[in-house]
Amino acid sequence: MMMGTTKDGVNAAWAICAMIRIEGQLISRIDEYIDRAGKFDLAVNGEARTPGL
């Protein structure tokens, strides 16, 4: 989950998937996928909960 604050001051979160490839004990590649359409506002208390779960 990626969390941030919009320019309007709203705390928001987006679902993400991160694929990390390791070769020889070093990170050789990172791919990130962000569901930009799946943005949701965080609760007033700042709790991050995926809607529906």
C-alpha positions in Angstrom: 0.0 0.0 0.0 1.3 3.4 -1.0 0.1 6.2 1.2 0.5 10.0 0.8 -1.2 13.3 1.1 -2.8 15.0 -1.8 -2.2 18.7 -2.7 -5.6 19.4 -1.0 -4.3 17.9 2.3 -6.3 14.6 2.1 -4.5 11.5 3.3 -5.0 8.8 0.7 -3.8 5.3 -0.2 -3.4 3.2 -3.3 -3.0 -0.5 -3.7 0.4 -1.5 -5.1 2.3 -4.6 -6.1 6.1 -4.7 -6.0 8.2 -7.3 -7.8 11.8 -7.4 -6.7 14.4 -9.6 -8.4 17.6 -10.5 -6.4 20.7 -11.8 -8.1 23.9 -12.6 -6.2 22.6 -11.0 -3.0 21.9 -7.7 -4.8 18.6 -6.2 -6.0 18.9 -6.3 -9.8 15.4 -5.1 -10.7 12.3 -3.5 -9.2 8.9 -3.4 -10.9 6.0 -1.5 -9.3 2.4 -1.6 -10.3 0.0 1.0 -8.8 -3.8 0.8 -9.1 -4.3 4.5 -9.7 -8.0 4.0 -10.1 -8.2 2.3 -6.7 -7.4 5.5 -4.6 -9.2 5.7 -1.3 -9.1 8.2 1.5 -7.7 7.1 4.8 -9.8 7.3 8.0 -9.6 10.4 10.1 -7.4 8.6 12.6 -5.0 7.7 9.8 -5.7 3.9 9.8 -5.0 2.3 6.5 -7.6 -0.3 5.6 -8.3 -1.7 2.2 -12.0 -1.2 1.4 -14.0 -4.4 1.6 -11.5 -6.2 3.7 
